């Protein structure tokens, strides 16, 4: 079975390329975590495809205009299961923009984590519903028990302690002007230069 996206908007091309690349890379030898842009949600979606293989389908081929065809096979879903089964948990905090709230079964919201760009699901108590709704589309800091993929990317916040709105440039203005930490260069300029080396 071949699945090929219908091009209906400019976003479809890049999105389909990411999916095709991710499916091809997930079984790459030595990979510790999911492919880039694949969150816990995408891995769980791959697991749901297992039902198709029980009905006599041997593989699903995915195609896009810019990428070679990639196949979802039982090995792909098994690898997704292995990645989901491995996690590291630690208390901590993450920052990102809250872009979705889901109240089906177990209430949660999703943030796009600032450092990794990863979609991270944060589970909250139903009593916090109004507070969470008021933070939709805001940049927030969440604290609690964080689950990480084996490669260190954040995966979910399973025990949320706090969620609070933060200013978009919180903390930047002070540290960006401190001289002497990195010679006579301002800290932001120093980091930009280091990234280009």
N, C-alpha and C positions, 0 to 999 in steps of 0.2 A: 504494500500500500504506500503510495507517495502522497505526502502532504505538501502543498505549495501555496504560499500566501497570495491572496488577491491584492494587488497594489491599489489601495484606495486613498493613501495619504503619504506625505513625505516620511512620516515616522515609521511606516511599515517596513521599508527597506532596511534601515539600520536595526530595527527590532528583530526582523527575521534573520539577519546575519548573526546577531548575538545568539539567538536560539540555536541556529545550525552549528555555529562554532562551539557553543557550550556542549551540545550533544556529542560532537566529535571529540572534544577534549576531556570529557568526564572520565573516560576509561584510560586516559593517558597514563603509562607506567610512572610511578613515583609521585603522583598527584596526592597531596594531603587534604585539600579542601575542595569545595565546588569550583567550577569555572567562574571566571569574572562575570559579574552581574547576576549570577545565580544565587538566590537566597534560599532560606529554609522552604519557602513557599514553592519555588520551582522544583526543588528536589522532591517535595511531597507530591507535586503534580506528576513527576516522572514515575513515582511509585504507583500512582493510580492507573497508569497505563498497563501494569502487570495483568490486569483483568483481560485485556485484549489478547495477550499471549495465551491465556487459558482457553480462548475460543478458536484456536487454530491459526492465528496470525503469527508468522515467524519474525517479522520485523516491520517497522514503520520508517520509511525514508522521508527525510525533511530536505527541502530544497529552497534556495533563494537565488535571485539573479546573480549576486556577487560571490557566492560561496559554492564549493563542491557539495554534493549531496552527503548528508550524514544520516546514519541509521540508529534508531532506537531498537535495541534488542534486549533479551533477558539479561545479558551482561551489563547493559547500561542501567537498568533498573536495580540490579543487584549492587552495582557500585554506588548508586544514589542511596540505597539502604545502608551501606557500610559508612558512608560519609555522615549520614544522619545519626548513626549509632555512636559516633565518636564526638565527644564534646569536652570542653574544659570549662569549669564554672568558677567564677570569682566575683566577689563584691566589688562594685565600681560604679562609674558613671559614664554616660555617653551623651553626645550632643548631636542634634539634627533637627530637620524640619518635620513636624508632624503632618502627614498628608492623608491619612486614612484612619477611620475608626470602624471596627467590626464588632457587633454585639451578638453575633450568632454563636450559640453554645457558651463560649468563654470570652468575655469582653477583652478586646485588645485594640491597640492602635499601632500604627506603623510610622517609624521615623526613617528618614534617609540620613544615615549616620555621616557626620561631617568628614571624618578622616578616610574611611573606606569607601564611601559612596554606597554602602550596602543598605538594603531595606531590612530593618530590624523590627521584629514584632515585640511589643511590650504589653504584657498581660496586667490588667488592673482590676481592682475590686469594683463591683457594680455601684457601690455607694459613691465612688469617685466620678460617676458618669458626667454630671453637669460641669465639674471642674475640667475634665478632659475635653469635653465638647467646646469649652471656651478657649482652649489652646490650639484647636485645629488651625493649620497653616502657619502656626507660630514656630519660631526656632526655640527648642526646648532642651533642657538638661534632664535626663532621667537617671535615677540612682537605684541600685538594687542588686539582685543576684543575676549576673550576666553570663549567658552561655556563649562560648566561642567555638568556631570551627577549628579543626586541628591546625590550620595554617594561620590562626590568630585573628581572623576576621570575626566581628561580632555577629551573632546569630539571633538571639532573643534575650529579653529581660523577663525572667520567669517569676521573680518575686520583686515587684516594684515597691520601692520605699517612698520615693518622691518624684514628682514631675513638676518642673517650673519653667516659666518663660524666661528667656535671656535675651539681652540686646544682641543684634546681629554682629556687632564688632566688640563684644564684651572682652575686656582685657587687652585688646590689641594696641590701643593708643599709648598706653603707658610703656609697655615693653618695647614697642617699636622705636621709642625715642631714647632708650637707655644706651648710652655710649660707654665704652670701656669693657663691656662684656665680651665683645668680639672685636677689639681694637677700636679704631675711629669710625668704623662703618655702622650705620644703624642696623639693628637686628634683622629687620625684614629684608633689607638690601643684601645683607650677608647671606641669609638663607637662600635668596633667589640666585645669587652668584654661585653658591655651593651646589645648587641643583643643576646649574648649567655646565659644571665641570665634568 
